[in-house]
Amino acid sequence: MTDNDNQDLLDAARDAQSAAHVPYSEYPVGAALETTDGEVFVGCNLENANFSNSLHAEEVAIAEAVKNGHREFSRLAVSSERRDGVTPCGMCRQTLAEFCGDDLRVICDAGGDEAPTAYTLGELLPDTITEAMLE
């Protein structure tokens, strides 16, 4: 994976922010999720006055990918308008864990001249709740 590949995915996440509906937080977030075969699905946050009904960018991206038949993912880029290194929240991490392995690369946009920070999903969510735990 090259820095240019990461930049392309970050650019897709940044572009997705333009569709965000954030009248309450004024904090647009975009996400770009890459499948193992190289297809990219994007999402943005969609707020609702009843905050618990709001959708996060990562959830929207994974829903779009799954809706289109994808179940294997290699990377996720997340970017906020503030370029503050935002990472997926706990709820999004758990949703990602439903469809992605611990080795999913999560690239977080620091903006400016700073290099993005990269994590694995396993680093962000150790000891996740799995289907096997429910049996």
mmCIF file of the C-alpha atoms, coordinates in Angstrom:
data_MODEL
# 
_entry.id   MODEL 
# 
loop_
_atom_site.group_PDB 
_atom_site.id 
_atom_site.type_symbol 
_atom_site.label_atom_id 
_atom_site.label_alt_id 
_atom_site.label_comp_id 
_atom_site.label_asym_id 
_atom_site.label_entity_id 
_atom_site.label_seq_id 
_atom_site.pdbx_PDB_ins_code 
_atom_site.Cartn_x 
_atom_site.Cartn_y 
_atom_site.Cartn_z 
_atom_site.occupancy 
_atom_site.B_iso_or_equiv 
_atom_site.pdbx_formal_charge 
_atom_site.auth_seq_id 
_atom_site.auth_comp_id 
_atom_site.auth_asym_id 
_atom_site.auth_atom_id 
_atom_site.pdbx_PDB_model_num 
ATOM 1   C CA . MET A 1 1   ? 0.000   0.000   0.000  1.00 0.00 ? 1   MET A CA 1 
ATOM 2   C CA . THR A 1 2   ? 1.475   3.321   -0.997 1.00 0.00 ? 2   THR A CA 1 
ATOM 3   C CA . ASP A 1 3   ? 1.043   6.778   0.494  1.00 0.00 ? 3   ASP A CA 1 
ATOM 4   C CA . ASN A 1 4   ? -0.704  7.750   -2.763 1.00 0.00 ? 4   ASN A CA 1 
ATOM 5   C CA . ASP A 1 5   ? -3.232  4.932   -2.271 1.00 0.00 ? 5   ASP A CA 1 
ATOM 6   C CA . ASN A 1 6   ? -3.911  6.199   1.240  1.00 0.00 ? 6   ASN A CA 1 
ATOM 7   C CA . GLN A 1 7   ? -4.215  9.754   -0.092 1.00 0.00 ? 7   GLN A CA 1 
ATOM 8   C CA . ASP A 1 8   ? -6.765  8.668   -2.707 1.00 0.00 ? 8   ASP A CA 1 
ATOM 9   C CA . LEU A 1 9   ? -8.861  7.008   0.004  1.00 0.00 ? 9   LEU A CA 1 
ATOM 10  C CA . LEU A 1 10  ? -8.536  10.068  2.269  1.00 0.00 ? 10  LEU A CA 1 
ATOM 11  C CA . ASP A 1 11  ? -9.573  12.306  -0.633 1.00 0.00 ? 11  ASP A CA 1 
ATOM 12  C CA . ALA A 1 12  ? -12.698 10.188  -1.125 1.00 0.00 ? 12  ALA A CA 1 
ATOM 13  C CA . ALA A 1 13  ? -13.511 10.528  2.597  1.00 0.00 ? 13  ALA A CA 1 
ATOM 14  C CA . ARG A 1 14  ? -12.967 14.291  2.409  1.00 0.00 ? 14  ARG A CA 1 
ATOM 15  C CA . ASP A 1 15  ? -15.226 14.558  -0.650 1.00 0.00 ? 15  ASP A CA 1 
ATOM 16  C CA . ALA A 1 16  ? -17.980 12.646  1.135  1.00 0.00 ? 16  ALA A CA 1 
ATOM 17  C CA . GLN A 1 17  ? -18.144 15.343  3.811  1.00 0.00 ? 17  GLN A CA 1 
ATOM 18  C CA . SER A 1 18  ? -19.847 17.699  1.372  1.00 0.00 ? 18  SER A CA 1 
ATOM 19  C CA . ALA A 1 19  ? -23.056 15.645  1.584  1.00 0.00 ? 19  ALA A CA 1 
ATOM 20  C CA . ALA A 1 20  ? -23.112 15.558  5.404  1.00 0.00 ? 20  ALA A CA 1 
ATOM 21  C CA . HIS A 1 21  ? -26.256 16.768  7.191  1.00 0.00 ? 21  HIS A CA 1 
ATOM 22  C CA . VAL A 1 22  ? -24.930 18.261  10.431 1.00 0.00 ? 22  VAL A CA 1 
ATOM 23  C CA . PRO A 1 23  ? -27.173 21.136  11.566 1.00 0.00 ? 23  PRO A CA 1 
ATOM 24  C CA . TYR A 1 24  ? -26.594 20.396  15.269 1.00 0.00 ? 24  TYR A CA 1 
ATOM 25  C CA . SER A 1 25  ? -22.915 19.564  15.687 1.00 0.00 ? 25  SER A CA 1 
ATOM 26  C CA . GLU A 1 26  ? -21.648 21.381  12.587 1.00 0.00 ? 26  GLU A CA 1 
ATOM 27  C CA . TYR A 1 27  ? -19.022 18.605  12.465 1.00 0.00 ? 27  TYR A CA 1 
ATOM 28  C CA . PRO A 1 28  ? -19.055 16.981  9.005  1.00 0.00 ? 28  PRO A CA 1 
ATOM 29  C CA . VAL A 1 29  ? -17.347 13.620  8.765  1.00 0.00 ? 29  VAL A CA 1 
ATOM 30  C CA . GLY A 1 30  ? -16.694 11.516  5.691  1.00 0.00 ? 30  GLY A CA 1 
ATOM 31  C CA . ALA A 1 31  ? -15.611 7.911   5.415  1.00 0.00 ? 31  ALA A CA 1 
ATOM 32  C CA . ALA A 1 32  ? -14.329 5.842   2.513  1.00 0.00 ? 32  ALA A CA 1 
ATOM 33  C CA . LEU A 1 33  ? -14.334 2.053   2.825  1.00 0.00 ? 33  LEU A CA 1 
ATOM 34  C CA . GLU A 1 34  ? -12.323 -0.033  0.376  1.00 0.00 ? 34  GLU A CA 1 
ATOM 35  C CA . THR A 1 35  ? -13.287 -3.598  -0.446 1.00 0.00 ? 35  THR A CA 1 
ATOM 36  C CA . THR A 1 36  ? -10.628 -6.263  -0.902 1.00 0.00 ? 36  THR A CA 1 
ATOM 37  C CA . ASP A 1 37  ? -11.241 -6.064  -4.651 1.00 0.00 ? 37  ASP A CA 1 
ATOM 38  C CA . GLY A 1 38  ? -10.561 -2.309  -4.689 1.00 0.00 ? 38  GLY A CA 1 
ATOM 39  C CA . GLU A 1 39  ? -14.073 -0.845  -4.874 1.00 0.00 ? 39  GLU A CA 1 
ATOM 40  C CA . VAL A 1 40  ? -14.648 2.187   -2.640 1.00 0.00 ? 40  VAL A CA 1 
ATOM 41  C CA . PHE A 1 41  ? -17.884 3.093   -0.854 1.00 0.00 ? 41  PHE A CA 1 
ATOM 42  C CA . VAL A 1 42  ? -18.303 6.429   0.887  1.00 0.00 ? 42  VAL A CA 1 
ATOM 43  C CA . GLY A 1 43  ? -20.511 7.741   3.645  1.00 0.00 ? 43  GLY A CA 1 
ATOM 44  C CA . CYS A 1 44  ? -21.119 10.927  5.568  1.00 0.00 ? 44  CYS A CA 1 
ATOM 45  C CA . ASN A 1 45  ? -22.751 11.664  8.891  1.00 0.00 ? 45  ASN A CA 1 
ATOM 46  C CA . LEU A 1 46  ? -26.483 12.395  8.886  1.00 0.00 ? 46  LEU A CA 1 
ATOM 47  C CA . GLU A 1 47  ? -27.734 14.021  12.063 1.00 0.00 ? 47  GLU A CA 1 
ATOM 48  C CA . ASN A 1 48  ? -31.249 13.918  13.413 1.00 0.00 ? 48  ASN A CA 1 
ATOM 49  C CA . ALA A 1 49  ? -32.805 16.125  16.089 1.00 0.00 ? 49  ALA A CA 1 
ATOM 50  C CA . ASN A 1 50  ? -33.234 12.891  18.072 1.00 0.00 ? 50  ASN A CA 1 
ATOM 51  C CA . PHE A 1 51  ? -29.481 12.313  18.287 1.00 0.00 ? 51  PHE A CA 1 
ATOM 52  C CA . SER A 1 52  ? -29.799 8.551   18.779 1.00 0.00 ? 52  SER A CA 1 
ATOM 53  C CA . ASN A 1 53  ? -31.204 8.292   15.234 1.00 0.00 ? 53  ASN A CA 1 
ATOM 54  C CA . SER A 1 54  ? -28.166 9.972   13.680 1.00 0.00 ? 54  SER A CA 1 
ATOM 55  C CA . LEU A 1 55  ? -26.018 7.941   11.324 1.00 0.00 ? 55  LEU A CA 1 
ATOM 56  C CA . HIS A 1 56  ? -22.248 8.061   11.352 1.00 0.00 ? 56  HIS A CA 1 
ATOM 57  C CA . ALA A 1 57  ? -20.177 8.263   8.176  1.00 0.00 ? 57  ALA A CA 1 
ATOM 58  C CA . GLU A 1 58  ? -18.569 4.857   8.745  1.00 0.00 ? 58  GLU A CA 1 
ATOM 59  C CA . GLU A 1 59  ? -21.983 3.211   9.210  1.00 0.00 ? 59  GLU A CA 1 
ATOM 60  C CA . VAL A 1 60  ? -23.308 4.768   6.012  1.00 0.00 ? 60  VAL A CA 1 
ATOM 61  C CA . ALA A 1 61  ? -20.256 3.597   4.036  1.00 0.00 ? 61  ALA A CA 1 
ATOM 62  C CA . ILE A 1 62  ? -20.416 0.031   5.323  1.00 0.00 ? 62  ILE A CA 1 
ATOM 63  C CA . ALA A 1 63  ? -24.187 -0.129  4.788  1.00 0.00 ? 63  ALA A CA 1 
ATOM 64  C CA . GLU A 1 64  ? -23.742 0.947   1.176  1.00 0.00 ? 64  GLU A CA 1 
ATOM 65  C CA . ALA A 1 65  ? -21.009 -1.645  0.618  1.00 0.00 ? 65  ALA A CA 1 
ATOM 66  C CA . VAL A 1 66  ? -22.958 -4.475  2.237  1.00 0.00 ? 66  VAL A CA 1 
ATOM 67  C CA . LYS A 1 67  ? -26.103 -3.467  0.336  1.00 0.00 ? 67  LYS A CA 1 
ATOM 68  C CA . ASN A 1 68  ? -24.056 -3.918  -2.835 1.00 0.00 ? 68  ASN A CA 1 
ATOM 69  C CA . GLY A 1 69  ? -22.954 -7.420  -1.875 1.00 0.00 ? 69  GLY A CA 1 
ATOM 70  C CA . HIS A 1 70  ? -19.540 -6.769  -0.358 1.00 0.00 ? 70  HIS A CA 1 
ATOM 71  C CA . ARG A 1 71  ? -18.399 -8.495  2.820  1.00 0.00 ? 71  ARG A CA 1 
ATOM 72  C CA . GLU A 1 72  ? -14.598 -8.233  2.685  1.00 0.00 ? 72  GLU A CA 1 
ATOM 73  C CA . PHE A 1 73  ? -12.784 -4.971  3.336  1.00 0.00 ? 73  PHE A CA 1 
ATOM 74  C CA . SER A 1 74  ? -9.154  -3.869  3.445  1.00 0.00 ? 74  SER A CA 1 
ATOM 75  C CA . ARG A 1 75  ? -9.072  -0.196  4.465  1.00 0.00 ? 75  ARG A CA 1 
ATOM 76  C CA . LEU A 1 76  ? -11.163 2.613   5.856  1.00 0.00 ? 76  LEU A CA 1 
ATOM 77  C CA . ALA A 1 77  ? -10.305 6.318   5.746  1.00 0.00 ? 77  ALA A CA 1 
ATOM 78  C CA . VAL A 1 78  ? -12.025 8.772   8.079  1.00 0.00 ? 78  VAL A CA 1 
ATOM 79  C CA . SER A 1 79  ? -11.839 12.546  7.858  1.00 0.00 ? 79  SER A CA 1 
ATOM 80  C CA . SER A 1 80  ? -13.570 15.426  9.587  1.00 0.00 ? 80  SER A CA 1 
ATOM 81  C CA . GLU A 1 81  ? -13.760 18.931  8.238  1.00 0.00 ? 81  GLU A CA 1 
ATOM 82  C CA . ARG A 1 82  ? -11.455 19.959  11.102 1.00 0.00 ? 82  ARG A CA 1 
ATOM 83  C CA . ARG A 1 83  ? -8.798  17.399  10.074 1.00 0.00 ? 83  ARG A CA 1 
ATOM 84  C CA . ASP A 1 84  ? -8.351  16.556  13.740 1.00 0.00 ? 84  ASP A CA 1 
ATOM 85  C CA . GLY A 1 85  ? -7.416  12.879  13.451 1.00 0.00 ? 85  GLY A CA 1 
ATOM 86  C CA . VAL A 1 86  ? -10.939 11.677  14.254 1.00 0.00 ? 86  VAL A CA 1 
ATOM 87  C CA . THR A 1 87  ? -11.221 7.915   14.716 1.00 0.00 ? 87  THR A CA 1 
ATOM 88  C CA . PRO A 1 88  ? -14.381 5.813   14.434 1.00 0.00 ? 88  PRO A CA 1 
ATOM 89  C CA . CYS A 1 89  ? -16.447 5.897   17.631 1.00 0.00 ? 89  CYS A CA 1 
ATOM 90  C CA . GLY A 1 90  ? -17.023 2.750   19.679 1.00 0.00 ? 90  GLY A CA 1 
ATOM 91  C CA . MET A 1 91  ? -20.355 2.020   18.021 1.00 0.00 ? 91  MET A CA 1 
ATOM 92  C CA . CYS A 1 92  ? -18.809 2.289   14.554 1.00 0.00 ? 92  CYS A CA 1 
ATOM 93  C CA . ARG A 1 93  ? -15.865 0.145   15.609 1.00 0.00 ? 93  ARG A CA 1 
ATOM 94  C CA . GLN A 1 94  ? -18.266 -2.606  16.692 1.00 0.00 ? 94  GLN A CA 1 
ATOM 95  C CA . THR A 1 95  ? -20.205 -2.321  13.407 1.00 0.00 ? 95  THR A CA 1 
ATOM 96  C CA . LEU A 1 96  ? -16.953 -2.582  11.468 1.00 0.00 ? 96  LEU A CA 1 
ATOM 97  C CA . ALA A 1 97  ? -15.955 -5.637  13.523 1.00 0.00 ? 97  ALA A CA 1 
ATOM 98  C CA . GLU A 1 98  ? -19.119 -7.387  12.337 1.00 0.00 ? 98  GLU A CA 1 
ATOM 99  C CA . PHE A 1 99  ? -17.810 -7.311  8.771  1.00 0.00 ? 99  PHE A CA 1 
ATOM 100 C CA . CYS A 1 100 ? -14.057 -6.731  9.056  1.00 0.00 ? 100 CYS A CA 1 
ATOM 101 C CA . GLY A 1 101 ? -11.138 -8.523  10.614 1.00 0.00 ? 101 GLY A CA 1 
ATOM 102 C CA . ASP A 1 102 ? -8.793  -7.140  13.225 1.00 0.00 ? 102 ASP A CA 1 
ATOM 103 C CA . ASP A 1 103 ? -6.362  -6.340  10.408 1.00 0.00 ? 103 ASP A CA 1 
ATOM 104 C CA . LEU A 1 104 ? -8.624  -3.734  8.728  1.00 0.00 ? 104 LEU A CA 1 
ATOM 105 C CA . ARG A 1 105 ? -6.451  -0.629  8.207  1.00 0.00 ? 105 ARG A CA 1 
ATOM 106 C CA . VAL A 1 106 ? -8.071  2.534   9.598  1.00 0.00 ? 106 VAL A CA 1 
ATOM 107 C CA . ILE A 1 107 ? -6.524  5.740   8.251  1.00 0.00 ? 107 ILE A CA 1 
ATOM 108 C CA . CYS A 1 108 ? -7.348  8.908   10.195 1.00 0.00 ? 108 CYS A CA 1 
ATOM 109 C CA . ASP A 1 109 ? -6.907  12.318  8.612  1.00 0.00 ? 109 ASP A CA 1 
ATOM 110 C CA . ALA A 1 110 ? -4.659  14.666  10.576 1.00 0.00 ? 110 ALA A CA 1 
ATOM 111 C CA . GLY A 1 111 ? -4.689  17.284  7.817  1.00 0.00 ? 111 GLY A CA 1 
ATOM 112 C CA . GLY A 1 112 ? -2.141  19.858  6.821  1.00 0.00 ? 112 GLY A CA 1 
ATOM 113 C CA . ASP A 1 113 ? 1.411   18.618  6.549  1.00 0.00 ? 113 ASP A CA 1 
ATOM 114 C CA . GLU A 1 114 ? 0.823   15.932  9.164  1.00 0.00 ? 114 GLU A CA 1 
ATOM 115 C CA . ALA A 1 115 ? 0.814   12.364  7.943  1.00 0.00 ? 115 ALA A CA 1 
ATOM 116 C CA . PRO A 1 116 ? -2.404  10.496  8.573  1.00 0.00 ? 116 PRO A CA 1 
ATOM 117 C CA . THR A 1 117 ? -2.422  8.170   11.545 1.00 0.00 ? 117 THR A CA 1 
ATOM 118 C CA . ALA A 1 118 ? -3.012  4.513   10.735 1.00 0.00 ? 118 ALA A CA 1 
ATOM 119 C CA . TYR A 1 119 ? -4.371  1.883   13.081 1.00 0.00 ? 119 TYR A CA 1 
ATOM 120 C CA . THR A 1 120 ? -5.760  -1.576  12.733 1.00 0.00 ? 120 THR A CA 1 
ATOM 121 C CA . LEU A 1 121 ? -9.300  -2.254  13.845 1.00 0.00 ? 121 LEU A CA 1 
ATOM 122 C CA . GLY A 1 122 ? -7.862  -4.675  16.403 1.00 0.00 ? 122 GLY A CA 1 
ATOM 123 C CA . GLU A 1 123 ? -5.829  -1.858  17.942 1.00 0.00 ? 123 GLU A CA 1 
ATOM 124 C CA . LEU A 1 124 ? -8.892  0.386   18.130 1.00 0.00 ? 124 LEU A CA 1 
ATOM 125 C CA . LEU A 1 125 ? -11.220 -2.335  19.428 1.00 0.00 ? 125 LEU A CA 1 
ATOM 126 C CA . PRO A 1 126 ? -9.441  -5.136  21.269 1.00 0.00 ? 126 PRO A CA 1 
ATOM 127 C CA . ASP A 1 127 ? -11.498 -8.059  22.574 1.00 0.00 ? 127 ASP A CA 1 
ATOM 128 C CA . THR A 1 128 ? -14.508 -7.147  20.454 1.00 0.00 ? 128 THR A CA 1 
ATOM 129 C CA . ILE A 1 129 ? -17.914 -8.744  20.849 1.00 0.00 ? 129 ILE A CA 1 
ATOM 130 C CA . THR A 1 130 ? -18.234 -11.468 18.220 1.00 0.00 ? 130 THR A CA 1 
ATOM 131 C CA . GLU A 1 131 ? -20.903 -13.813 16.951 1.00 0.00 ? 131 GLU A CA 1 
ATOM 132 C CA . ALA A 1 132 ? -19.112 -16.683 18.686 1.00 0.00 ? 132 ALA A CA 1 
ATOM 133 C CA . MET A 1 133 ? -19.603 -14.958 22.053 1.00 0.00 ? 133 MET A CA 1 
ATOM 134 C CA . LEU A 1 134 ? -23.375 -15.011 21.551 1.00 0.00 ? 134 LEU A CA 1 
ATOM 135 C CA . GLU A 1 135 ? -23.559 -18.796 21.165 1.00 0.00 ? 135 GLU A CA 1 
# 
